Amino acid sequence: MILEIEKALNCLNKGGILIYPSDTIWAIGCDATNKKAINIIYKIKKRNRSEPFICLMSDFKMCDRYVTTTNKIKNYLKNKNFPVSVIYQNVKNLSTFPKSIAIRIPKDEFCIELLRKLDKPIISTSVNISGEDFPLLFNDIKKEILDQVDYKVNLRLNQKLEKPSTIIKVENGKIITLRS
């Protein structure tokens, strides 16, 4: 795993696009502070630019650099044994997401270690063309996508990854589930 983290980190530091196994599904991602790389992912996915991506962050300390987290959210997330992405308003220090951002703190060893070493958030979106089903296995990823990325993480290739995260937001002090 250490070698894969180093290769993925090298890719991200050069502004590259990465396919990796996340804590939820097979993902395509990049450094979330790199607007050029984010635009490439929009192009690869043929996705409407008005549809934002989820960002992975290593912990609440990293989150606090970009959004204001609350004890309510922290406590809510600590009690969940499944992946939850939270939509936050009032993003700071992240010009690639000026209005709102969806953040997930993964419970995946590879993702957490990569995030810690990069010390920046990573885009995490399904590795599919927008509107199509996402792949459950690495071998299900379309060649059209594989040919456009800079690095494919060589971990968990035969593991089925099939459960997207739950997405929530806080509105008027209440937690609202948008996707479960």
Phi, psi and omega per residue, in radians:
M1 nan -0.603 -3.106
I2 -1.040 -0.761 3.135
L3 -1.111 -0.700 3.123
E4 -1.150 -0.661 3.083
I5 -1.096 -0.773 -3.137
E6 -1.110 -0.735 3.123
K7 -1.154 -0.736 3.115
A8 -1.141 -0.731 3.124
L9 -1.084 -0.763 3.095
N10 -1.030 -0.772 3.118
C11 -1.046 -0.871 -3.099
L12 -1.125 -0.715 3.139
N13 -1.137 -0.406 3.100
K14 -1.603 0.117 -3.135
G15 1.434 0.319 -3.068
G16 -1.454 2.986 3.137
I17 -1.878 2.387 -2.973
L18 -2.193 2.448 2.921
I19 -1.893 2.284 -3.064
Y20 -2.635 2.719 3.048
P21 -1.417 2.111 3.117
S22 -1.664 -2.976 3.088
D23 -1.368 -0.060 -3.104
T24 -2.141 -1.169 -3.066
I25 -2.406 3.044 3.016
W26 -1.153 2.305 -3.009
A27 -2.187 2.713 2.960
I28 -2.006 2.424 -3.075
G29 -2.754 3.108 3.126
C30 -2.824 3.101 3.018
D31 -1.105 2.110 -3.068
A32 -1.239 -0.085 3.074
T33 -1.714 -0.003 -3.070
N34 -1.805 1.705 -3.071
K35 -1.057 -0.672 3.140
K36 -1.080 -0.787 3.135
A37 -1.149 -0.691 3.108
I38 -1.066 -0.753 3.121
N39 -1.088 -0.592 3.086
I40 -1.138 -0.706 3.116
I41 -1.115 -0.727 3.061
Y42 -0.984 -0.749 -3.130
K43 -1.163 -0.813 3.138
I44 -1.023 -0.774 -3.094
K45 -1.409 -0.192 -3.053
K46 0.959 0.823 -3.024
R47 -1.822 2.487 3.063
N48 -1.091 2.260 -3.090
R49 -1.180 -0.167 3.083
S50 -1.442 -0.153 3.124
E51 -1.677 1.904 -3.091
P52 -1.298 2.898 3.112
F53 -1.796 2.821 2.990
I54 -1.457 2.522 3.039
C55 -1.974 2.401 3.005
L56 -1.612 2.430 3.049
M57 -2.321 2.601 -2.989
S58 -1.219 -0.579 -3.054
D59 -2.937 3.127 -3.132
F60 -1.176 -0.478 3.088
K61 -1.060 -0.773 3.093
M62 -1.155 -0.762 3.128
C63 -0.968 -0.734 -3.083
D64 -1.114 -0.314 3.055
R65 -1.250 -0.425 -2.983
Y66 -2.045 -0.395 3.136
V67 -2.536 2.948 3.039
T68 -1.737 1.949 3.111
T69 -1.570 2.741 3.137
T70 -2.084 2.776 3.080
N71 -1.090 -0.563 3.119
K72 -1.043 -0.823 3.127
I73 -1.172 -0.798 -3.135
K74 -1.003 -0.808 3.139
N75 -1.150 -0.694 3.114
Y76 -1.047 -0.825 -3.094
L77 -1.206 -0.612 3.136
K78 -1.102 -0.482 -3.098
N79 -1.591 0.050 -3.122
K80 -1.775 2.361 3.099
N81 -1.827 0.337 3.077
F82 -2.334 2.752 -3.078
P83 -1.181 2.307 3.140
V84 -2.265 2.238 3.023
S85 -1.796 2.363 -3.073
V86 -1.994 2.260 3.057
I87 -1.522 2.159 3.118
Y88 -1.984 2.560 3.014
Q89 -1.721 3.024 3.041
N90 0.979 1.065 3.125
V91 -1.261 2.479 3.099
K92 -2.242 2.615 3.053
N93 1.054 0.410 -3.140
L94 -2.545 1.482 -3.028
S95 -1.137 -0.310 3.134
T96 -1.305 -0.222 3.103
F97 -2.351 1.333 -2.985
P98 -1.251 -0.471 -3.021
K99 -1.850 -0.935 -3.131
S100 -2.550 2.872 -3.107
I101 -2.629 2.487 3.017
A102 -1.787 2.224 -3.072
I103 -2.166 2.440 3.000
R104 -2.302 2.383 2.996
I105 -1.715 1.884 -3.053
P106 -1.252 2.777 3.046
K107 -1.976 0.683 -3.102
D108 -2.045 2.203 -3.051
E109 -1.012 -0.783 3.131
F110 -1.068 -0.875 -3.095
C111 -1.076 -0.793 -3.108
I112 -1.099 -0.789 -3.126
E113 -1.142 -0.699 3.092
L114 -1.081 -0.784 3.119
L115 -1.092 -0.732 3.135
R116 -1.104 -0.753 -3.117
K117 -1.238 -0.674 3.110
L118 -1.237 -0.616 -3.115
D119 1.065 0.561 3.070
K120 -2.584 2.776 3.067
P121 -1.235 2.749 3.122
I122 -2.144 2.393 3.020
I123 -1.125 2.442 3.083
S124 -2.407 1.816 3.118
T125 -2.396 2.686 -3.107
S126 -1.018 2.501 -3.070
V127 -1.596 1.257 -3.135
N128 -2.586 2.940 2.982
I129 -1.333 2.372 -3.108
S130 -0.917 2.370 3.129
G131 1.586 -0.265 3.119
E132 -1.685 2.846 3.089
D133 -1.114 2.543 3.083
F134 -1.467 2.623 -3.107
P135 -1.284 2.458 3.109
L136 -1.523 -0.531 -3.136
L137 -2.167 2.712 3.110
F138 -0.948 -0.738 -3.108
N139 -1.154 -0.214 3.095
D140 -1.510 -0.135 -3.127
I141 -1.237 2.298 -3.101
K142 -1.104 2.424 3.099
K143 -1.007 -0.636 3.107
E144 -0.947 -0.635 3.120
I145 -1.428 -0.823 -3.124
L146 -0.944 -0.652 -3.109
D147 -1.232 -0.233 -3.064
Q148 -1.827 0.019 -3.114
V149 -1.815 2.840 -3.087
D150 -1.609 -0.486 3.129
Y151 -2.670 2.473 3.092
K152 -2.054 2.058 -3.110
V153 -1.161 2.271 -3.066
N154 -1.654 1.045 3.102
L155 -2.402 2.540 3.020
R156 0.982 0.532 -3.042
L157 -1.053 -0.524 -3.123
N158 -1.769 0.104 -3.139
Q159 -1.537 2.316 3.100
K160 -1.361 2.153 3.099
L161 -2.032 1.944 -2.920
E162 -2.384 0.066 -3.068
K163 -2.082 1.788 3.063
P164 -1.081 2.815 -3.134
S165 -1.251 2.708 2.920
T166 -1.272 2.471 3.103
I167 -2.045 2.256 3.124
I168 -2.244 2.865 2.950
K169 -2.513 2.794 3.093
V170 -1.881 2.196 -3.138
E171 -2.361 2.153 -3.109
N172 0.928 0.695 3.099
G173 1.378 -0.001 -3.127
K174 -1.915 2.504 3.089
I175 -1.542 2.150 -3.117
I176 -2.005 2.226 3.102
T177 -1.516 2.149 3.134
L178 -1.714 -0.532 3.084
R179 -2.583 2.273 3.112
S180 -2.113 nan nan
